[in-house]
């Protein structure tokens, strides 16, 4: 018994020691004991983001870290929005900084302005998606300014700090070889795709096309014999026409193409059903194969890893390939001098990314403007047979020119994009142990890549925005090239000294010299392609317009220092200071300083309680400076398109400012961290408040100045919130354990002030984007950043008011009403892991509560009659689209007939009495964009998702050892398997056109996919 008690005591002490001496990676890649930190840092293992194989590792962070909002849009290969503790910049970048092994890397979004504002384009993703999850050892999320201050002004929005895997000696001088292979299939989540009504076909109403027995159809003499037959209104892109009848024979779009099997034939007037738009989608398949070789001896370590990721999208003719190779190694030149090198090469090649936004987007047709009678398998057959734009949306029965929409297969195989990015990230580092107390480090790092994006628009397509200046053209070719290079030269001195047996001092002094160069050229044909099928800039109908070119060079010289003083391993005080000199600011204002001070108190050391392993209070204050974007100070000229044969050079639209000063963020944070009951339960609670002032932004000015806007320092945004992380092991036995981790965070964002205009008047609203449908995204004083403005209902006694004559909702005369905002009220995640012997089951529930989103899909799609809600029975048991009928047709005094159609909108009449007036639903004016306020299509963006499920079997040693293996496992992996709850119909609330500040608006979004895969891991 005594021996058992003693052994138990030893186990407890070792377990406690692990917690008390837990190391985490902090700013500049420095590993520190977590107990000493006076700020919030949350760490995620590399395995946690590598179980689900995807084209962007950032999506795997959803629900796993409190205080970080990961928005995974549904675009194939698309960008991911990563916001830590809310948006702090009015017009600048609010994305977190990504740092790999101490090296800040570029995470640019190169999507064009049309794509970002929802007009049209492609989502090319974030460049940080080049990071290979197979190479990640751990991720530390530095949330507050105190945690990230040493990284300089780019870290104002927090840091995602990635530490990669390194080679380790296994004591045998034999390499460790790991093989991993994964296959994943992706299918549409049908809850994020439209459910179409199946009762009515093409047209905008049943009174526009014919006076015959079938008023929703046209009568045309298609055979030239004087006999008129029923044809569809081909040129219309709505579904409020003739009621379906399988006995009714109609000449449809495919009856007039000689290549069609239905040429010259009338076919039954029925809904497309399973052959509707959903038939275009395919099963996506991705494969990921990795080989990892590492090893070393007492003086040398090395690691080589190669990963091939190949993905086929759910749309035809779409793929994404990534090849990633990394080598890192270290060598002890002497016992005091060590050299470390690393080089990572990534090549990403894509084709057929889906269009986004409103214009020229297949999904805009599927969700907003379409005919439910169209058989899309026939669209596919006709394209494959003729390779022409044989569209359902003909101009007329005798003119096959597309009216508004192309054949979707023509779009997928003829109007596609291609992209390629080759990237190298590497560094060489020298570590010198000068004395036992003093160490020095010197490092040179580079991040460089070349990028090419090409877009094709075939002759014969519907005209749409394309190319330089974004004019509407029916064909064209464009190419965007970007070259990016950033170098960082770092020097650091680290000093550590135990001054007494209770007082410990650590100090750091360093410098960072950063140089960034970026150049891009966007050029295109003008007026279309002169020769069909030849995609070259020289094949332009008209002389090319001047290309859109950028060239920027940014230099920042930084000097920084920190000191940490601890007493009795219980009290910790940490202070930092950084001085930056930025080339993007005016000479007189380009130097700025910012400090931080943190303190932590391990009260558990004083209480000596058996059940308490760790108890810590922390408090910090920090200020962070922010530099201006490149080319914000000195005025330049802009070359415009030639006019009358002469070149035209003008000043730009925005006046630059030679008096800009750095913006500044002031941040205060406090927290409580505890681990209890032999580490079976623990939590980390944080409170924070951040204010960003002197914002750098362009504001509107009078056109009389010759400009439309001017760069100024103005405005303030405040973020304050609370974060909670809870971990526990409710059950732990020899063969079974249950671990649970909970993350929860709530951030309250407010625009405190904006600016004063030239006339001395306070401006209380700054428009971030004006979007299709009449809504805008704004920074409005007193509101959260990202306020959605548009037209609202008019209310009587708090209820929606209905027009007493038409039955339609009354709406405000202006579109400046606050309808919601893009920010969730809170986010959270619950991860459960169950282990029984060699089997482990894990599942993650991801939650976002609150926030708003405007659906342009529903705004238009309800008017055009696509969705199931627009058909069916009304409260009287009659078809909604039947005519409104009165018992007394002359004066309507006896009320509605029992056979009347129409609907009664919930609400009150202007006099305050309940609404009893029916609204006509016969045509496109019944519901949607024509008369309804924007507010009717604002939805709660909340969701609850089963984000990940993994089931892993670790083979017993007696099995894998027979195969000369040192480890082996087989796993089943699922992601985005189930949207448990959402309020937005027919779409994923996370879906958007891109990353960035313009959120809360959807148009033609892709459906979400359910992903299921199998992973085999072998180790030699």
Secondary structure, 3 states (H helix, E strand, C coil): CHHHHHHHHHHHHHHHHHHHCCEEECHHHCEEEHHHCCCCEEEEEHHHHCCCCCCCHHHHHCCCCCCEEEEECCCCCCCEEEEECCCCCCCCCCCCEEEECCEEECCCECCCHHHHCCCCEECCCEHHHHCCHHHEEEEEEECCHHHHHHHCHHHCCCEEEEEECCCCCCCCCCCEEEEEEEEEEEEECHHHCCCECCCECCECCCCCCCCCCCCCCEEECCCCCCCCEEECCCCCCCECCCECEEEEEEECHHHHCCCCCCCCCCEEECCCHHHCHHHHCCCEEEEEEEEEEEEECCCEEEEEEEEEEEEECCCCCCEEEEEEEEEEEEEECCCCEEEEEEEEEEEEEEECCCEECCCCCHHHHHHCCCCCCCCHHHHHHHHHHHCCCCCCCEEECCEEEECCCCCHHHHHHHCCEEEEEEEEEEEEEEEEECCCCEEEEEEEEEEEEEEEEEEEECCCCCCEEECHHHEEECCEEEEEEEEEEEEEEEEEEEEEEECCCCEEEEEEEEEEEEEEEEEEEEEECEEEECCCCCCCCCCEEECCCCCEEEEEEEEEEEEEEEEEEEECCCEEEEEEEEEEEECCCCHHHCEEEEEEEEEEEECHHHHCCCCEEEEEEEEEEEEEEECCCCCCCCCCEEEEEEECCEEEEEECCEECCCCCCCEEEEEEEEEEEEEECCCCEEEEEEEEEEEEECCEEEEECCHHHCCCEEEEECCEEEEEEEEEEEEEEEEECCCEEEEEEEEEEEEEEEEEECEECCCCCEECEEEEEECCCCCEEEEECCCCCCEEEECCECEECCEEEECCCCCCECECCCCCEEEEECCCCEEEEEEEEEEECCEEEEEEEEEEECCEEEEHHHHHHCCCCCEHHHCCECCCCCECCCCCCECCCCCCCCCECCCCCCEECCCEECCCCECCCEECCCCHHHCCCCCCCHHHHEEECCEEEEEEEEEEEECCHHHHHHHCCCEEEEEEEEEEEEEEEECCCCCCCCCCCCCCCCCCEECCCCCCEEEEEEEEEEEC
